Amino acid sequence: MTTPTTAGQWNALHPVGTPVHAWPGCRDAEPMTTRTRTPAWTLGHGAPVVSVEGYPGGISLTHIEPA
């Protein structure tokens, strides 16, 4: 499955509460299994991010996969 590349695409497919694998740092590490806690949004510099349970702040959609 390809992860959507924009916040709008992500939000159209994945509601808040979607189970995900998240890599807050490097994708070479083990992912955390969690759920989204906000809709995705776009940062000022253009990166789309989403917040997940158990981690403060947003994680880039390039580091999120639906579980």
N, CA, C and O atoms as a CHARMM CRD file, in Angstrom:
* protein
*
  268
    1    1 MET  N      0.84200  -1.18500   0.00000 PROA 1      0.00000
    2    1 MET  CA     0.00000   0.00000   0.00000 PROA 1      0.00000
    3    1 MET  C      0.88400   1.24400   0.00000 PROA 1      0.00000
    4    1 MET  O      1.85700   1.31400   0.75200 PROA 1      0.00000
    5    2 THR  N      0.56100   2.20000  -0.81700 PROA 2      0.00000
    6    2 THR  CA     1.30100   3.45000  -0.88400 PROA 2      0.00000
    7    2 THR  C      0.69500   4.44400   0.10000 PROA 2      0.00000
    8    2 THR  O     -0.51900   4.64300   0.13300 PROA 2      0.00000
    9    3 THR  N      1.55300   5.05900   0.89300 PROA 3      0.00000
   10    3 THR  CA     1.08700   6.06300   1.84100 PROA 3      0.00000
   11    3 THR  C      0.77000   7.34500   1.08700 PROA 3      0.00000
   12    3 THR  O      1.58100   7.79000   0.27500 PROA 3      0.00000
   13    4 PRO  N     -0.39500   7.95700   1.33500 PROA 4      0.00000
   14    4 PRO  CA    -0.71500   9.23000   0.68000 PROA 4      0.00000
   15    4 PRO  C      0.36700  10.27000   0.94900 PROA 4      0.00000
   16    4 PRO  O      1.00100  10.26300   2.00300 PROA 4      0.00000
   17    5 THR  N      0.56600  11.15400  -0.00500 PROA 5      0.00000
   18    5 THR  CA     1.66400  12.11300   0.10000 PROA 5      0.00000
   19    5 THR  C      1.24200  13.49400   0.59100 PROA 5      0.00000
   20    5 THR  O      2.10500  14.31700   0.89700 PROA 5      0.00000
   21    6 THR  N     -0.04000  13.77000   0.67300 PROA 6      0.00000
   22    6 THR  CA    -0.48600  15.06800   1.19900 PROA 6      0.00000
   23    6 THR  C     -1.39900  14.83700   2.39500 PROA 6      0.00000
   24    6 THR  O     -1.96700  13.75900   2.56500 PROA 6      0.00000
   25    7 ALA  N     -1.52600  15.87100   3.21800 PROA 7      0.00000
   26    7 ALA  CA    -2.40900  15.77500   4.37400 PROA 7      0.00000
   27    7 ALA  C     -3.84700  15.50200   3.92900 PROA 7      0.00000
   28    7 ALA  O     -4.54200  14.69000   4.54000 PROA 7      0.00000
   29    8 GLY  N     -4.28700  16.16800   2.88000 PROA 8      0.00000
   30    8 GLY  CA    -5.64900  15.96200   2.39000 PROA 8      0.00000
   31    8 GLY  C     -5.89400  14.54500   1.91300 PROA 8      0.00000
   32    8 GLY  O     -6.95200  13.97100   2.17100 PROA 8      0.00000
   33    9 GLN  N     -4.90900  13.97400   1.21200 PROA 9      0.00000
   34    9 GLN  CA    -5.05300  12.59100   0.75200 PROA 9      0.00000
   35    9 GLN  C     -5.11200  11.63200   1.94000 PROA 9      0.00000
   36    9 GLN  O     -5.93500  10.71800   1.97100 PROA 9      0.00000
   37   10 TRP  N     -4.23200  11.85100   2.91300 PROA 10     0.00000
   38   10 TRP  CA    -4.22600  11.01100   4.11200 PROA 10     0.00000
   39   10 TRP  C     -5.58200  11.08400   4.81100 PROA 10     0.00000
   40   10 TRP  O     -6.17400  10.05400   5.13400 PROA 10     0.00000
   41   11 ASN  N     -6.07200  12.29800   5.04500 PROA 11     0.00000
   42   11 ASN  CA    -7.31900  12.48500   5.78500 PROA 11     0.00000
   43   11 ASN  C     -8.51900  11.88600   5.05800 PROA 11     0.00000
   44   11 ASN  O     -9.46400  11.43100   5.70300 PROA 11     0.00000
   45   12 ALA  N     -8.49700  11.88000   3.72600 PROA 12     0.00000
   46   12 ALA  CA    -9.60500  11.30300   2.95900 PROA 12     0.00000
   47   12 ALA  C     -9.67600   9.78400   3.14000 PROA 12     0.00000
   48   12 ALA  O    -10.74800   9.19100   3.01300 PROA 12     0.00000
   49   13 LEU  N     -8.54500   9.16500   3.43400 PROA 13     0.00000
   50   13 LEU  CA    -8.48900   7.70600   3.55100 PROA 13     0.00000
   51   13 LEU  C     -8.41300   7.18400   4.98400 PROA 13     0.00000
   52   13 LEU  O     -8.80800   6.05000   5.25100 PROA 13     0.00000
   53   14 HSD  N     -7.90200   8.01100   5.91300 PROA 14     0.00000
   54   14 HSD  CA    -7.60400   7.53200   7.26200 PROA 14     0.00000
   55   14 HSD  C     -8.16300   8.48600   8.31900 PROA 14     0.00000
   56   14 HSD  O     -7.58100   9.54300   8.56300 PROA 14     0.00000
   57   15 PRO  N     -9.28100   8.12700   8.94600 PROA 15     0.00000
   58   15 PRO  CA    -9.84400   8.99300   9.98800 PROA 15     0.00000
   59   15 PRO  C     -8.98400   8.97400  11.25400 PROA 15     0.00000
   60   15 PRO  O     -8.14000   8.09500  11.42500 PROA 15     0.00000
   61   16 VAL  N     -9.20300   9.93800  12.12600 PROA 16     0.00000
   62   16 VAL  CA    -8.54800   9.95400  13.43600 PROA 16     0.00000
   63   16 VAL  C     -8.86900   8.62600  14.12500 PROA 16     0.00000
   64   16 VAL  O    -10.00600   8.15600  14.09100 PROA 16     0.00000
   65   17 GLY  N     -7.86200   8.03600  14.74500 PROA 17     0.00000
   66   17 GLY  CA    -8.02600   6.74200  15.40300 PROA 17     0.00000
   67   17 GLY  C     -7.54300   5.57100  14.56800 PROA 17     0.00000
   68   17 GLY  O     -7.61500   4.42500  15.00900 PROA 17     0.00000
   69   18 THR  N     -7.04900   5.84600  13.35600 PROA 18     0.00000
   70   18 THR  CA    -6.53700   4.79000  12.48700 PROA 18     0.00000
   71   18 THR  C     -5.31200   4.13500  13.12300 PROA 18     0.00000
   72   18 THR  O     -4.38500   4.84000  13.52100 PROA 18     0.00000
   73   19 PRO  N     -5.28300   2.80600  13.22900 PROA 19     0.00000
   74   19 PRO  CA    -4.07500   2.12900  13.71500 PROA 19     0.00000
   75   19 PRO  C     -2.93300   2.31000  12.70800 PROA 19     0.00000
   76   19 PRO  O     -3.12600   2.14600  11.50400 PROA 19     0.00000
   77   20 VAL  N     -1.74900   2.65000  13.21500 PROA 20     0.00000
   78   20 VAL  CA    -0.60100   2.89200  12.35000 PROA 20     0.00000
   79   20 VAL  C      0.68500   2.34100  12.95800 PROA 20     0.00000
   80   20 VAL  O      0.77100   2.09100  14.16000 PROA 20     0.00000
   81   21 HSD  N      1.67300   2.16000  12.09700 PROA 21     0.00000
   82   21 HSD  CA     3.05700   1.94700  12.50800 PROA 21     0.00000
   83   21 HSD  C      3.73000   3.29000  12.27400 PROA 21     0.00000
   84   21 HSD  O      3.58800   3.88700  11.20700 PROA 21     0.00000
   85   22 ALA  N      4.46500   3.76200  13.27800 PROA 22     0.00000
   86   22 ALA  CA     5.08900   5.08100  13.19500 PROA 22     0.00000
   87   22 ALA  C      6.56200   4.98900  13.55200 PROA 22     0.00000
   88   22 ALA  O      6.95200   4.28700  14.48500 PROA 22     0.00000
   89   23 TRP  N      7.36400   5.70800  12.79400 PROA 23     0.00000
   90   23 TRP  CA     8.79700   5.82300  13.04400 PROA 23     0.00000
   91   23 TRP  C      9.08200   7.28800  13.35400 PROA 23     0.00000
   92   23 TRP  O      9.31700   8.06800  12.43100 PROA 23     0.00000
   93   24 PRO  N      9.06800   7.68700  14.63400 PROA 24     0.00000
   94   24 PRO  CA     9.29400   9.09600  14.97200 PROA 24     0.00000
   95   24 PRO  C     10.68500   9.59000  14.57700 PROA 24     0.00000
   96   24 PRO  O     10.85800  10.77600  14.29900 PROA 24     0.00000
   97   25 GLY  N     11.66700   8.70900  14.55000 PROA 25     0.00000
   98   25 GLY  CA    13.02000   9.09700  14.17200 PROA 25     0.00000
   99   25 GLY  C     13.37700   8.45500  12.84300 PROA 25     0.00000
  100   25 GLY  O     12.82000   8.79200  11.79900 PROA 25     0.00000
  101   26 CYS  N     14.30200   7.53900  12.90500 PROA 26     0.00000
  102   26 CYS  CA    14.80000   6.85300  11.72200 PROA 26     0.00000
  103   26 CYS  C     13.93200   5.63900  11.39400 PROA 26     0.00000
  104   26 CYS  O     13.51600   4.90800  12.29300 PROA 26     0.00000
  105   27 ARG  N     13.66400   5.42900  10.11500 PROA 27     0.00000
  106   27 ARG  CA    12.85100   4.27500   9.72400 PROA 27     0.00000
  107   27 ARG  C     13.60500   2.95900   9.86500 PROA 27     0.00000
  108   27 ARG  O     13.01300   1.89300   9.70100 PROA 27     0.00000
  109   28 ASP  N     14.89300   3.01400  10.16400 PROA 28     0.00000
  110   28 ASP  CA    15.65500   1.79300  10.38100 PROA 28     0.00000
  111   28 ASP  C     15.35100   1.17100  11.74500 PROA 28     0.00000
  112   28 ASP  O     15.63500  -0.00700  11.96400 PROA 28     0.00000
  113   29 ALA  N     14.78100   1.94500  12.65300 PROA 29     0.00000
  114   29 ALA  CA    14.43100   1.46400  13.99200 PROA 29     0.00000
  115   29 ALA  C     13.10300   0.70500  13.95100 PROA 29     0.00000
  116   29 ALA  O     12.39000   0.73500  12.94800 PROA 29     0.00000
  117   30 GLU  N     12.78800   0.03500  15.04100 PROA 30     0.00000
  118   30 GLU  CA    11.49500  -0.63300  15.15500 PROA 30     0.00000
  119   30 GLU  C     10.39600   0.43000  15.21400 PROA 30     0.00000
  120   30 GLU  O     10.55700   1.43900  15.90100 PROA 30     0.00000
  121   31 PRO  N      9.29100   0.22100  14.51200 PROA 31     0.00000
  122   31 PRO  CA     8.20500   1.20100  14.57700 PROA 31     0.00000
  123   31 PRO  C      7.41500   1.07000  15.86400 PROA 31     0.00000
  124   31 PRO  O      7.40500   0.01100  16.49200 PROA 31     0.00000
  125   32 MET  N      6.76000   2.13500  16.25000 PROA 32     0.00000
  126   32 MET  CA     5.79400   2.04600  17.33000 PROA 32     0.00000
  127   32 MET  C      4.43600   1.74700  16.70200 PROA 32     0.00000
  128   32 MET  O      4.10400   2.29200  15.64900 PROA 32     0.00000
  129   33 THR  N      3.66100   0.89600  17.33700 PROA 33     0.00000
  130   33 THR  CA     2.30800   0.60500  16.87800 PROA 33     0.00000
  131   33 THR  C      1.38100   1.43500  17.74000 PROA 33     0.00000
  132   33 THR  O      1.40000   1.32700  18.96600 PROA 33     0.00000
  133   34 THR  N      0.57100   2.26400  17.10200 PROA 34     0.00000
  134   34 THR  CA    -0.22800   3.25300  17.80800 PROA 34     0.00000
  135   34 THR  C     -1.44600   3.60800  16.96900 PROA 34     0.00000
  136   34 THR  O     -1.78900   2.88000  16.03800 PROA 34     0.00000
  137   35 ARG  N     -2.09800   4.71200  17.28700 PROA 35     0.00000
  138   35 ARG  CA    -3.24900   5.21900  16.53500 PROA 35     0.00000
  139   35 ARG  C     -3.06800   6.71000  16.31700 PROA 35     0.00000
  140   35 ARG  O     -2.44200   7.39900  17.12300 PROA 35     0.00000
  141   36 THR  N     -3.62700   7.20100  15.21200 PROA 36     0.00000
  142   36 THR  CA    -3.58000   8.65000  14.99600 PROA 36     0.00000
  143   36 THR  C     -4.48600   9.33400  16.00800 PROA 36     0.00000
  144   36 THR  O     -5.52300   8.79700  16.39800 PROA 36     0.00000
  145   37 ARG  N     -4.07900  10.53100  16.42700 PROA 37     0.00000
  146   37 ARG  CA    -4.90500  11.28400  17.37700 PROA 37     0.00000
  147   37 ARG  C     -5.36700  12.62800  16.82600 PROA 37     0.00000
  148   37 ARG  O     -6.11900  13.34600  17.48500 PROA 37     0.00000
  149   38 THR  N     -4.92100  12.96900  15.62200 PROA 38     0.00000
  150   38 THR  CA    -5.36300  14.19100  14.94800 PROA 38     0.00000
  151   38 THR  C     -5.47900  13.90900  13.45800 PROA 38     0.00000
  152   38 THR  O     -4.92700  12.92300  12.96900 PROA 38     0.00000
  153   39 PRO  N     -6.19300  14.76600  12.73100 PROA 39     0.00000
  154   39 PRO  CA    -6.07900  14.71400  11.27200 PROA 39     0.00000
  155   39 PRO  C     -4.65800  15.14600  10.89500 PROA 39     0.00000
  156   39 PRO  O     -3.98700  15.82500  11.67100 PROA 39     0.00000
  157   40 ALA  N     -4.21500  14.76000   9.72900 PROA 40     0.00000
  158   40 ALA  CA    -2.91900  15.22700   9.22600 PROA 40     0.00000
  159   40 ALA  C     -3.02300  16.70800   8.87500 PROA 40     0.00000
  160   40 ALA  O     -4.10300  17.21000   8.56200 PROA 40     0.00000
  161   41 TRP  N     -1.88400  17.40000   8.93200 PROA 41     0.00000
  162   41 TRP  CA    -1.83400  18.79800   8.52200 PROA 41     0.00000
  163   41 TRP  C     -0.48500  19.05800   7.86300 PROA 41     0.00000
  164   41 TRP  O      0.42400  18.23300   7.94500 PROA 41     0.00000
  165   42 THR  N     -0.36400  20.19300   7.21700 PROA 42     0.00000
  166   42 THR  CA     0.86600  20.54400   6.51000 PROA 42     0.00000
  167   42 THR  C      1.61100  21.62500   7.28400 PROA 42     0.00000
  168   42 THR  O      1.04100  22.66400   7.61900 PROA 42     0.00000
  169   43 LEU  N      2.87500  21.37500   7.56300 PROA 43     0.00000
  170   43 LEU  CA     3.71200  22.36600   8.24100 PROA 43     0.00000
  171   43 LEU  C      4.00100  23.53200   7.30400 PROA 43     0.00000
  172   43 LEU  O      3.78900  23.42600   6.09600 PROA 43     0.00000
  173   44 GLY  N      4.47800  24.63100   7.84800 PROA 44     0.00000
  174   44 GLY  CA     4.76200  25.82200   7.05800 PROA 44     0.00000
  175   44 GLY  C      5.72700  25.59500   5.90800 PROA 44     0.00000
  176   44 GLY  O      5.61900  26.25700   4.87500 PROA 44     0.00000
  177   45 HSD  N      6.66300  24.67800   6.06400 PROA 45     0.00000
  178   45 HSD  CA     7.62600  24.40500   4.99300 PROA 45     0.00000
  179   45 HSD  C      7.12700  23.34600   4.02000 PROA 45     0.00000
  180   45 HSD  O      7.84400  22.96400   3.09500 PROA 45     0.00000
  181   46 GLY  N      5.87900  22.86100   4.22700 PROA 46     0.00000
  182   46 GLY  CA     5.25600  21.97400   3.25500 PROA 46     0.00000
  183   46 GLY  C      5.20700  20.50000   3.60300 PROA 46     0.00000
  184   46 GLY  O      4.60300  19.72400   2.86200 PROA 46     0.00000
  185   47 ALA  N      5.82400  20.08100   4.71000 PROA 47     0.00000
  186   47 ALA  CA     5.81700  18.65900   5.07400 PROA 47     0.00000
  187   47 ALA  C      4.48700  18.27300   5.72000 PROA 47     0.00000
  188   47 ALA  O      4.05000  18.92900   6.66600 PROA 47     0.00000
  189   48 PRO  N      3.83700  17.21500   5.22100 PROA 48     0.00000
  190   48 PRO  CA     2.60100  16.74100   5.85700 PROA 48     0.00000
  191   48 PRO  C      2.93900  15.84700   7.04700 PROA 48     0.00000
  192   48 PRO  O      3.80000  14.97200   6.95500 PROA 48     0.00000
  193   49 VAL  N      2.25200  16.07700   8.15900 PROA 49     0.00000
  194   49 VAL  CA     2.48900  15.33600   9.39700 PROA 49     0.00000
  195   49 VAL  C      1.16400  14.94500  10.03900 PROA 49     0.00000
  196   49 VAL  O      0.10700  15.46500   9.68200 PROA 49     0.00000
  197   50 VAL  N      1.24000  14.01400  10.99900 PROA 50     0.00000
  198   50 VAL  CA     0.07700  13.61200  11.77600 PROA 50     0.00000
  199   50 VAL  C      0.55300  13.31100  13.19300 PROA 50     0.00000
  200   50 VAL  O      1.69100  12.88400  13.38500 PROA 50     0.00000
  201   51 SER  N     -0.30400  13.52700  14.18300 PROA 51     0.00000
  202   51 SER  CA     0.01700  13.18700  15.56900 PROA 51     0.00000
  203   51 SER  C     -0.51500  11.80600  15.87900 PROA 51     0.00000
  204   51 SER  O     -1.57000  11.40100  15.39200 PROA 51     0.00000
  205   52 VAL  N      0.24700  11.08300  16.70900 PROA 52     0.00000
  206   52 VAL  CA    -0.16500   9.75000  17.12100 PROA 52     0.00000
  207   52 VAL  C     -0.16900   9.66400  18.64800 PROA 52     0.00000
  208   52 VAL  O      0.49600  10.44700  19.32600 PROA 52     0.00000
  209   53 GLU  N     -0.92200   8.70800  19.17200 PROA 53     0.00000
  210   53 GLU  CA    -0.95400   8.47800  20.61100 PROA 53     0.00000
  211   53 GLU  C      0.42500   8.02900  21.07700 PROA 53     0.00000
  212   53 GLU  O      1.05700   7.18900  20.43600 PROA 53     0.00000
  213   54 GLY  N      0.89100   8.58600  22.18800 PROA 54     0.00000
  214   54 GLY  CA     2.15900   8.17100  22.76100 PROA 54     0.00000
  215   54 GLY  C      3.37600   8.91300  22.25400 PROA 54     0.00000
  216   54 GLY  O      4.50200   8.55700  22.60200 PROA 54     0.00000
  217   55 TYR  N      3.17500   9.94800  21.43100 PROA 55     0.00000
  218   55 TYR  CA     4.29800  10.72700  20.92900 PROA 55     0.00000
  219   55 TYR  C      3.87000  12.18600  20.81700 PROA 55     0.00000
  220   55 TYR  O      2.82400  12.47400  20.23600 PROA 55     0.00000
  221   56 PRO  N      4.66400  13.11800  21.36700 PROA 56     0.00000
  222   56 PRO  CA     4.29200  14.53200  21.25900 PROA 56     0.00000
  223   56 PRO  C      4.64500  15.08400  19.88000 PROA 56     0.00000
  224   56 PRO  O      5.65700  14.70000  19.29300 PROA 56     0.00000
  225   57 GLY  N      3.83600  15.95700  19.38100 PROA 57     0.00000
  226   57 GLY  CA     4.12700  16.59200  18.09500 PROA 57     0.00000
  227   57 GLY  C      3.68800  15.75100  16.92600 PROA 57     0.00000
  228   57 GLY  O      3.00300  14.74000  17.08700 PROA 57     0.00000
  229   58 GLY  N      4.09100  16.18000  15.73900 PROA 58     0.00000
  230   58 GLY  CA     3.69700  15.48800  14.52000 PROA 58     0.00000
  231   58 GLY  C      4.81200  14.61900  13.97100 PROA 58     0.00000
  232   58 GLY  O      5.99300  14.88400  14.19900 PROA 58     0.00000
  233   59 ILE  N      4.42900  13.58200  13.24600 PROA 59     0.00000
  234   59 ILE  CA     5.37100  12.69500  12.57900 PROA 59     0.00000
  235   59 ILE  C      5.09000  12.78700  11.08100 PROA 59     0.00000
  236   59 ILE  O      3.93800  12.73300  10.64900 PROA 59     0.00000
  237   60 SER  N      6.13900  12.92300  10.31100 PROA 60     0.00000
  238   60 SER  CA     5.99500  13.03000   8.85800 PROA 60     0.00000
  239   60 SER  C      5.24600  11.83500   8.29900 PROA 60     0.00000
  240   60 SER  O      5.43800  10.70700   8.75200 PROA 60     0.00000
  241   61 LEU  N      4.39700  12.07900   7.32000 PROA 61     0.00000
  242   61 LEU  CA     3.66300  10.97200   6.68400 PROA 61     0.00000
  243   61 LEU  C      4.59900   9.98900   6.00500 PROA 61     0.00000
  244   61 LEU  O      4.20300   8.85300   5.74700 PROA 61     0.00000
  245   62 THR  N      5.83000  10.39100   5.70700 PROA 62     0.00000
  246   62 THR  CA     6.80500   9.45400   5.15700 PROA 62     0.00000
  247   62 THR  C      7.24400   8.43200   6.21100 PROA 62     0.00000
  248   62 THR  O      7.87800   7.42900   5.88200 PROA 62     0.00000
  249   63 HSD  N      6.90400   8.68900   7.48000 PROA 63     0.00000
  250   63 HSD  CA     7.26400   7.81200   8.59100 PROA 63     0.00000
  251   63 HSD  C      6.03400   7.19600   9.25500 PROA 63     0.00000
  252   63 HSD  O      6.08900   6.78600  10.41400 PROA 63     0.00000
  253   64 ILE  N      4.93500   7.13300   8.52400 PROA 64     0.00000
  254   64 ILE  CA     3.66700   6.54800   9.01600 PROA 64     0.00000
  255   64 ILE  C      3.15200   5.56500   7.99000 PROA 64     0.00000
  256   64 ILE  O      3.16700   5.83800   6.79000 PROA 64     0.00000
  257   65 GLU  N      2.69200   4.41600   8.46800 PROA 65     0.00000
  258   65 GLU  CA     2.01900   3.43400   7.60400 PROA 65     0.00000
  259   65 GLU  C      0.79800   2.90100   8.33600 PROA 65     0.00000
  260   65 GLU  O      0.87700   2.59800   9.52600 PROA 65     0.00000
  261   66 PRO  N     -0.33000   2.78400   7.64400 PROA 66     0.00000
  262   66 PRO  CA    -1.49600   2.15200   8.27600 PROA 66     0.00000
  263   66 PRO  C     -1.11200   0.74300   8.73100 PROA 66     0.00000
  264   66 PRO  O     -0.39300   0.03100   8.03000 PROA 66     0.00000
  265   67 ALA  N     -1.59300   0.35400   9.89500 PROA 67     0.00000
  266   67 ALA  CA    -1.21300  -0.96200  10.44600 PROA 67     0.00000
  267   67 ALA  C     -2.01800  -2.07300   9.81000 PROA 67     0.00000
  268   67 ALA  O     -1.83400  -3.24100  10.15000 PROA 67     0.00000
